[in-house]
Amino acid sequence: MNLQKRECPIKMRLVPYGGGWTDVYADFGDGELYFIISHCVGDDFDTLMSALYHLYPNQTDYDHAEELVEYKTGICELVDDGYIVKEIIDDPREHEMPYVSRDIPWKAEFDWDEEGAGSHWLIERIPDVNKEFTIKISIDINRADSKHYEYELSYSDMCYAVAEACTKALKKHGVLGYYHSIYHPDMNIRYLLFLKSIALNNSEAIELTYYDEKGHGETTDFQKEVELLLFDM
């Protein structure tokens, strides 16, 4: 695969330090923010990965997305041999039946708990089917003093920063080491593969061969997946 690093204006570090705790450092362009995640209370770092994964408009894998992401309804029309989204509405009851629809991701919210403090994240995008888009991130950090931050960032840049942080954490701790550091389910490698593909603008490792083409289940190229996972960003 032709994988190439690129400059990314967003920086993020993921530091699992044991006992079920993780530090996260993020610089979105105006200085570093610091977060602490207790994996015993609230959401974990995987929740940020999941939010980015499910905010991509052509994601067909919903995997508990309804617990995290809010959607609008895309009304589809048959064009040639396939359906395309022609209109996006807030409430399907606004449109006359019958119709074909699909969910269009709009926003995701989650909380990182520090056991006595914490941060609330809201990530929003314009609900459409564009694959290149900007996300608006609003963060409220509630400690002794409450602070509010807002950023408008490239989706692919955010994917790059998160994927780079995850890659470095796994290379330092290992898969089992990471799991035992945070006392929580393993880092979602499927999310990481997807975010890294978006970040590097290379989809070879996530290309599916479907059942009806081979006759024995869907497949991806494991060698390319491993190459992507190991690639330094």
N, C-alpha and C positions, 0 to 999 in steps of 0.2 A: 504494500500500500504506500501511497505517496502522502505521508504525514509530515506536516511542517508546522513548527512553532510560529507564533505571531505575537506581536506586541498587544498587550491588553491593558487598558487603563484602570481596570479594577483588580485589586489584590485581596486575597483571602488566605488565611492560615487556619488549619484545623488541628488542635492540639489535645488529643486524649491523654489525660494524665493519671488515669487509674481511679479505682473506687467508684466508678459510675459517673465520672465528671468529664466534661470536655470544655476547653476554652476555644473560642472562635474570635479571630481578629479579622476585621474587614475594613478596607480603605476604598470607598466609592468615589474618591477624587478630591476630598477636602479634609483628609485626616483620618486616622485609624479609630474605629469603634471597637469596643471590647465587649464580648458576651460570654456568659457562663451558662452551660447547659447541665442541669441535673437530669440524668436519664431515669431517675426514679419518679419524677413528677413532671407533668407537662409533655410537650412535644420534643422530639430529638432532632439531630442534624439531618437525618434522612427526610424529615418533613419538608425542609427547604428543597432538597433534591426532588422530592415527589411533587411539590408545587411547580417547580420549573418543568418537570417532565410532563405534567398534565396540562399546563398552560399552552403547550404546543398545539396548534389547531387541528392537526390531522392525526392526533393520538387515538388509536382504536382500543388501547388497553386501559380500561378505567380503574381496575385494581384499587378499590376503596376511594376513588377520587371524589365521590359524592360527599365524603366526610370532610373534605378539605377545600374543594374547588366549587365555585358557583358558575353556572352555565346560563347562557341564553339559548334560544331556539333558532336554528337555521332552517328556513324553509327551502326545500330543494326542488329543482325542476329537472326533468329528464332531457339531457342534451346529448345527441348522438347515442353512444352506448352506455352512458353513465349519468349519475345525478350530480349536479353542482348546486352550491348554495346561492340562491337568488335574493333572499331577504332574511334579515335577522330581527327577531321580535323578542319582547320581554316575556310575553305570556302566550302560550300556544292557543289559548281560548280566543285570542284576538284574530285568529285566522280561520277561515271557513274550511271545514272538512270536505273531502279527504285531502291529505297532503303527506308528503314524505319529509321527514325532518332529521336533523342531527344536532347533537349538543355542541355549542360553541363556547369554549372556555373564556371566562371573564375575569375572575379574581380568586385569590386564595388568601386565607388568614390562618395564623398559628401563633403559639406562644412558646417561648423558651423560658423555663422556670429556673430560678436561682435559689429556691427555698428561702423566701423572705424578700426577694426582689425578682426582676425578670424583664422581658421585652416582648412586645406585641408587634407582629409583622403583618402588613397588608401589601400584597403584590397584585397589581392590576394591569390589564392590557385592554386595548380596544378590541371588543369581541368581533373578530372577523376571521377570515381563513388565510390571511397573509402569513407566510412562513418566516419572514424577516420583519421584526417589529420591536417597538420600544416598550419597556415595562416601567411602571411607576411604583416605587417602593416607599412605603411609609412605615417608619419604625418609632415606637414609643418605648423608651428605656426608663423603667421605674425603679429607682434606687432611693438613696437619701434625697436626691433631687430628680425630678422627672424631666426628661428631655425628649424632644420630638425632632425627627429627621425625615426629610423627603428627598428622593432622588429620581431622576429619569435616566434610565440606562438601556443600552442595547441588550436585547435578550441573549444574543450569542456571546457577548462579553461576560454577562453574568454566568452563563453556562461555563465559559472558560475558567473564570475565577473559582467556581465551585469544583469543577472537575480537576483543576490543578491542585487545590487544597486536598481533595480526596486522594488523588494519586500519590502525593507526597506523604500523606498520613499512612496509606497502605504500604508504601515502600519502606517506611520507617518501622511500623508496628507489625505488619503482616495481617492477613485476614483474621486468624485466630487471636493474635495479639490485640488487634483493634476491638474484636468482640469482648474479650476479657477485660479490656481497659474500661469500656463504657457500660458493661453489664446490661446490654440491650441486644435485640436482634441484630444480625450482621448488617454491615453496610450493603445497600441494595445495588448489586453489581449491574443489574439490568438498567437501572436509572443512570448509573455512572457511564455505561457504554453509550447510552443515548446522548447524554449531555456532552460527553467528550466528542462524539461524532458531530454534533451541532457546533461545538466550539472550534473544531478543526476543519469544518466544512468538508467532511469526508464520511460518507454513509456506507462504505463498503462492508464494514463489520456488522452492520445492523440490517443488511439486506436479507429478506426472508425468501426461501424457496418453499412454496406451498405444497400441501399434501397432494393436490391433483396433478402436480408436475412430476412428482417422484413416487407417489403412492405409499409413502410411509412416514407421514407426519411432517410438520414444518421443520426446516433446518436453517441454521446460519453457519458461517464459516468460523469454527472454533479457533483456528490459527490466527485469523484476522482479529477476532475478539481479544485474544491474549496479546497480540501485538499492540492493539489500541490501548489496552489496560496498562501495559508496561511503558508506553510512550511518555517521555518526560515533556512537560509543557513549560 
